[in-house]
């Protein structure tokens, strides 16, 4: 019984369960599709509720760290994905899916992963929060630049971003103010993990025919996902060592330079485009989990 409870709380198990169920029985995905944005808003609220409001009292620090976050997540990671996307992807929907990945901010999971990997938590906090606030402007601008107003309505995109970034941040402050955050803290991870279960299950379920009957279609998608996590992470880590940057800060920079908010990307893809457009975000989410498992293993065994 204890083992089952632990499994149902394990992030990796929940992710692979969502993939498995989506592949063998995807009918419920047509129902859960309508709730993806609500689920994402809940995930964002719960993910940010433990962040102290004091961080917002140091705008200069947020601005400085946000510049690093923008550089690593949008310029470096976004640039690599854009180049590989243009080089390898020929299907329009997959190409658009990677563009959506490029325009979203870093994964909220950068913060808990920084703690787990013993990185620079203050740096990650400032960079992530600053980048999310900047995303309210950056995301619509890059979307218009790469996709054009013919394919994406900037007003609708901005409203969705407000619903998924700004409003959850405000609600997370309210949860802290009314002292509810501390009561939700013990189940925070479970809520977030099962929220991602709904997102991943929905995308896989809606695209199960592609995964089962046309697996070769996603080889290029997987190649980009691998390159933008494992290979890019190795390069960033090596450069950090060359310039003798503090190892904790290097860990934070690696996370900011390799992790995108794939849940948000999948939600935007489903809302603004088609089910197939969300496939790159789903595949990338799988590689994200494998990458974090690898980083955890490397930290535990080799201590770097």
Backbone torsions as a table, in degrees:
resi	resn	phi	psi	omega
1	UNK	NA	-42.7	178.8
2	UNK	-63.9	-39.8	179.9
3	UNK	-63.2	-42.5	178.9
4	UNK	-62.9	-42.4	179.6
5	UNK	-62.4	-41.2	179.4
6	UNK	-65.1	-39.6	178.3
7	UNK	-62.3	-42.3	-178.1
8	UNK	-71.8	-6.7	176.4
9	UNK	-110.6	-2.7	-176.7
10	UNK	-85.7	123.8	-176.1
11	UNK	-58.6	-46.0	-176.5
12	UNK	-65.7	-43.2	178.8
13	UNK	-61.7	-43.6	-178.4
14	UNK	-63.6	-40.5	178.9
15	UNK	-62.4	-49.4	-178.0
16	UNK	-69.4	-28.7	174.2
17	UNK	-65.2	-40.7	179.0
18	UNK	-64.7	-37.9	176.9
19	UNK	-65.1	-46.5	-177.9
20	UNK	-62.2	-49.2	-179.1
21	UNK	-66.1	-36.9	178.2
22	UNK	-63.0	-34.6	-179.2
23	UNK	-77.4	-38.5	-175.8
24	UNK	-89.6	-24.6	-179.0
25	UNK	-152.6	96.3	-174.3
26	UNK	-104.2	6.5	-174.8
27	UNK	-60.8	-38.1	-177.8
28	UNK	-66.1	-16.5	-179.3
29	UNK	-62.8	-29.2	179.0
30	UNK	-70.2	-20.8	175.3
31	UNK	-86.9	-46.4	-176.7
32	UNK	-70.4	-19.0	-179.9
33	UNK	-55.2	-37.2	-177.0
34	UNK	-72.3	-10.3	-176.3
35	UNK	-111.5	5.2	-174.3
36	UNK	-61.8	-41.9	-179.1
37	UNK	-66.9	-38.6	178.0
38	UNK	-64.0	-44.2	179.3
39	UNK	-62.0	-42.6	178.7
40	UNK	-62.0	-40.2	179.0
41	UNK	-62.9	-39.9	177.8
42	UNK	-64.8	-44.9	178.9
43	UNK	-58.1	-46.4	-179.7
44	UNK	-62.6	-41.5	-179.4
45	UNK	-64.2	-49.1	-178.3
46	UNK	-66.2	-37.7	-178.0
47	UNK	-65.1	-33.4	-174.3
48	UNK	-100.5	-2.3	-173.9
49	UNK	-70.0	-22.3	-179.4
50	UNK	-86.1	-5.6	178.8
51	UNK	-76.0	124.2	-178.8
52	UNK	-65.1	141.3	178.2
53	UNK	-67.9	-15.4	-179.8
54	UNK	-61.9	-25.2	-179.0
55	UNK	-63.7	-28.1	-179.7
56	UNK	-77.8	-8.2	178.9
57	UNK	-85.4	-4.3	179.2
58	UNK	-120.1	69.7	-176.8
59	UNK	-59.8	-31.7	-179.8
60	UNK	-65.8	-41.4	178.5
61	UNK	-66.4	-43.7	178.4
62	UNK	-59.9	-44.5	-178.8
63	UNK	-62.3	-45.4	-179.6
64	UNK	-62.2	-48.6	-179.8
65	UNK	-69.0	-32.9	179.0
66	UNK	-63.1	-35.8	178.3
67	UNK	-61.1	-40.7	177.3
68	UNK	-66.6	-43.0	178.7
69	UNK	-60.9	-43.6	178.8
70	UNK	-64.7	-43.0	179.2
71	UNK	-59.9	-49.3	-175.6
72	UNK	-73.1	-42.8	-172.0
73	UNK	-85.1	-36.1	-178.2
74	UNK	-96.8	-46.0	-175.9
75	UNK	-78.2	-54.7	-176.6
76	UNK	-73.7	-63.5	-178.3
77	UNK	-63.4	-46.6	179.1
78	UNK	-61.3	-39.7	179.4
79	UNK	-65.1	-41.5	178.4
80	UNK	-63.3	-46.9	-179.8
81	UNK	-63.2	-41.4	-180.0
82	UNK	-62.5	-43.5	-179.8
83	UNK	-64.6	-47.4	180.0
84	UNK	-67.4	-36.0	178.2
85	UNK	-61.5	-45.3	179.9
86	UNK	-67.8	-31.6	-176.7
87	UNK	-81.3	-40.0	-170.1
88	UNK	-105.6	-30.9	-171.8
89	UNK	-94.4	126.3	-178.7
90	UNK	-114.6	-14.3	177.9
91	UNK	-86.0	127.6	-173.3
92	UNK	-57.3	-43.4	-176.4
93	UNK	-67.0	-39.1	177.2
94	UNK	-67.9	-40.2	178.8
95	UNK	-59.8	-45.8	178.6
96	UNK	-63.7	-38.0	178.6
97	UNK	-59.5	-40.2	178.0
98	UNK	-71.8	-32.0	175.7
99	UNK	-63.3	-40.6	177.5
100	UNK	-62.3	-38.9	176.5
101	UNK	-61.9	-41.8	-179.2
102	UNK	-60.1	-40.7	-171.7
103	UNK	-82.1	-14.4	-179.5
104	UNK	-83.0	156.8	179.6
105	UNK	-74.5	179.3	179.5
106	UNK	-65.4	161.1	178.2
107	UNK	-62.9	138.3	174.2
108	UNK	-60.0	-26.1	-179.0
109	UNK	-64.7	-10.5	175.1
110	UNK	-53.9	-37.9	-176.0
111	UNK	-68.3	-55.6	178.4
112	UNK	-66.2	-33.0	178.6
113	UNK	-67.3	-33.5	176.3
114	UNK	-61.2	-42.5	178.1
115	UNK	-64.3	-45.9	-177.8
116	UNK	-63.7	-34.4	-177.0
117	UNK	-96.9	8.4	177.4
118	UNK	59.6	45.9	177.0
119	UNK	-90.3	-167.9	179.7
120	UNK	-86.7	95.8	-171.6
121	UNK	-66.6	-38.8	179.7
122	UNK	-64.4	-39.5	177.9
123	UNK	-64.7	-45.9	-179.8
124	UNK	-64.3	-39.8	178.9
125	UNK	-60.6	-53.2	-178.7
126	UNK	-62.0	-42.3	-178.9
127	UNK	-65.7	-44.5	-177.2
128	UNK	-67.0	-49.5	179.9
129	UNK	-61.7	-46.1	179.7
130	UNK	-61.4	-41.0	-179.7
131	UNK	-68.2	-36.3	178.0
132	UNK	-65.4	-41.6	177.9
133	UNK	-65.9	-40.2	178.2
134	UNK	-66.6	-28.9	-178.4
135	UNK	-62.1	-25.3	178.2
136	UNK	-60.5	-25.8	177.7
137	UNK	-103.1	-44.9	-174.9
138	UNK	-63.6	-45.4	-175.7
139	UNK	-59.5	-50.1	177.6
140	UNK	-61.9	-39.0	-177.9
141	UNK	-64.8	-47.3	179.6
142	UNK	-67.0	-36.8	178.7
143	UNK	-61.0	-45.5	179.4
144	UNK	-65.0	-40.3	-179.1
145	UNK	-64.0	-44.9	-174.7
146	UNK	-88.9	-30.4	-176.2
147	UNK	-108.9	-28.5	-179.0
148	UNK	82.3	154.9	-179.0
149	UNK	-69.4	-13.9	179.0
150	UNK	-70.8	-27.9	-176.6
151	UNK	-104.0	-22.4	-177.4
152	UNK	-144.0	131.1	-178.9
153	UNK	-87.2	114.3	-175.6
154	UNK	-59.4	-35.7	179.6
155	UNK	-64.1	-44.5	179.6
156	UNK	-65.0	-41.4	179.2
157	UNK	-62.7	-43.2	-179.3
158	UNK	-62.6	-41.7	179.1
159	UNK	-61.7	-43.1	179.4
160	UNK	-63.3	-40.7	179.4
161	UNK	-64.8	-38.7	176.0
162	UNK	-62.3	-41.7	-179.6
163	UNK	-66.9	-32.6	-173.5
164	UNK	-100.9	-12.9	-179.4
165	UNK	-121.0	-60.0	-173.6
166	UNK	-69.0	-49.9	-178.5
167	UNK	-63.1	-44.7	175.2
168	UNK	-59.2	-37.3	177.0
169	UNK	-61.8	-42.5	178.8
170	UNK	-65.0	-44.9	179.4
171	UNK	-63.6	-35.9	178.6
172	UNK	-64.3	-33.7	176.2
173	UNK	-67.2	-38.9	179.5
174	UNK	-64.8	-42.0	178.7
175	UNK	-60.2	-37.8	177.5
176	UNK	-70.1	-39.8	-176.9
177	UNK	-64.9	-39.5	-178.9
178	UNK	-90.4	8.8	175.7
179	UNK	66.3	21.2	178.9
180	UNK	-85.3	-24.2	-178.0
181	UNK	-58.3	-40.7	-178.0
182	UNK	-67.5	-27.1	177.5
183	UNK	-79.6	-28.0	179.3
184	UNK	-84.5	-17.3	-176.0
185	UNK	-52.7	-44.4	-178.5
186	UNK	-62.6	-25.8	-178.0
187	UNK	-110.2	9.0	-177.9
188	UNK	-56.9	-49.3	-177.9
189	UNK	-61.5	-40.2	-179.8
190	UNK	-64.1	-44.5	179.9
191	UNK	-61.8	-45.3	-179.3
192	UNK	-64.5	-46.4	-177.6
193	UNK	-62.4	-43.1	-179.9
194	UNK	-75.8	-23.3	171.9
195	UNK	-65.4	-44.6	176.9
196	UNK	-66.7	-29.5	175.1
197	UNK	-56.8	-46.4	-179.7
198	UNK	-61.6	-43.9	-178.3
199	UNK	-64.2	-52.2	-176.8
200	UNK	-65.9	-44.0	178.2
201	UNK	-57.8	-42.6	-178.2
202	UNK	-61.7	-48.8	-178.1
203	UNK	-65.2	-45.0	-179.7
204	UNK	-66.8	-43.2	179.8
205	UNK	-61.4	-40.5	179.6
206	UNK	-70.8	-22.9	-176.8
207	UNK	-116.4	21.4	-173.5
208	UNK	-59.9	-34.2	179.5
209	UNK	-62.7	-38.4	178.8
210	UNK	-65.6	-46.4	-178.8
211	UNK	-64.3	-36.9	-174.3
212	UNK	-88.0	-35.1	-174.4
213	UNK	-106.0	-17.6	-179.4
214	UNK	-133.8	54.8	-175.9
215	UNK	-62.1	-28.8	-179.4
216	UNK	-65.5	-20.4	179.7
217	UNK	-64.1	-28.2	-174.9
218	UNK	-99.3	8.4	178.1
219	UNK	-62.0	-46.8	179.1
220	UNK	-64.2	-37.2	178.1
221	UNK	-61.7	-45.1	179.6
222	UNK	-64.7	-36.8	179.8
223	UNK	-62.4	-42.7	178.6
224	UNK	-66.6	-41.2	179.4
225	UNK	-62.3	-41.1	178.5
226	UNK	-65.7	-46.4	-177.7
227	UNK	-64.2	-36.4	-175.4
228	UNK	-83.8	-2.9	175.1
229	UNK	-115.8	-72.0	-174.9
230	UNK	-64.1	-52.7	-176.0
231	UNK	-69.3	-46.4	180.0
232	UNK	-64.8	-39.3	177.9
233	UNK	-60.4	-40.5	178.4
234	UNK	-64.1	-41.8	179.6
235	UNK	-64.2	-46.9	-179.6
236	UNK	-61.2	-42.8	180.0
237	UNK	-63.3	-41.5	-179.8
238	UNK	-65.2	-42.9	178.7
239	UNK	-64.2	-39.4	177.8
240	UNK	-60.0	-40.2	178.9
241	UNK	-69.0	-38.6	179.4
242	UNK	-60.9	-41.7	-178.9
243	UNK	-89.4	8.4	176.0
244	UNK	54.5	41.2	175.6
245	UNK	-76.8	142.2	179.0
246	UNK	-49.5	133.6	-173.9
247	UNK	-59.6	-36.2	178.5
248	UNK	-64.7	-41.1	179.1
249	UNK	-69.3	-36.3	177.2
250	UNK	-60.4	-42.3	177.9
251	UNK	-57.7	-44.9	179.1
252	UNK	-64.0	-41.8	-179.1
253	UNK	-66.0	-38.5	177.2
254	UNK	-60.2	-45.1	-179.8
255	UNK	-64.6	-43.5	179.1
256	UNK	-66.0	-29.4	-177.3
257	UNK	-91.6	1.4	-178.5
258	UNK	-131.9	-16.8	-174.2
259	UNK	-109.7	121.0	172.9
260	UNK	-105.3	161.4	177.3
261	UNK	-80.7	85.4	-174.8
262	UNK	-69.8	-27.5	175.1
263	UNK	-63.9	-45.0	177.5
264	UNK	-64.1	-41.1	179.3
265	UNK	-62.6	-42.2	178.6
266	UNK	-65.0	-42.1	179.4
267	UNK	-63.2	-43.6	177.6
268	UNK	-64.4	-39.9	180.0
269	UNK	-62.8	-44.9	179.7
270	UNK	-66.1	-36.9	-176.2
271	UNK	-78.1	-41.0	-173.1
272	UNK	-97.3	-21.8	-175.8
273	UNK	-131.2	-127.2	-175.9
274	UNK	-122.1	172.6	178.9
275	UNK	-61.3	-40.0	-178.1
276	UNK	-64.9	-29.1	179.9
277	UNK	-64.1	-24.0	-178.4
278	UNK	-84.7	-6.5	-178.0
279	UNK	-60.8	-46.9	178.6
280	UNK	-55.8	-39.3	179.4
281	UNK	-65.8	-38.3	-179.5
282	UNK	-68.1	-46.8	178.5
283	UNK	-61.8	-42.3	179.9
284	UNK	-64.1	-35.2	178.6
285	UNK	-63.0	-37.2	177.7
286	UNK	-64.4	-45.5	179.1
287	UNK	-65.3	-32.9	176.9
288	UNK	-59.1	-47.7	-179.2
289	UNK	-63.0	-44.9	179.8
290	UNK	-63.0	-38.9	179.6
291	UNK	-64.3	-43.7	179.2
292	UNK	-65.8	-38.6	176.4
293	UNK	-60.5	-42.1	178.8
294	UNK	-63.7	-45.3	179.4
295	UNK	-62.5	-39.4	178.8
296	UNK	-65.3	-42.9	178.4
297	UNK	-62.9	-45.4	-179.2
298	UNK	-63.0	-40.0	178.8
299	UNK	-65.9	-41.0	-176.3
300	UNK	-72.5	-41.4	-174.1
301	UNK	-88.0	-45.8	-175.3
302	UNK	-102.9	-9.6	179.9
303	UNK	59.0	39.1	172.0
304	UNK	-159.7	NA	NA
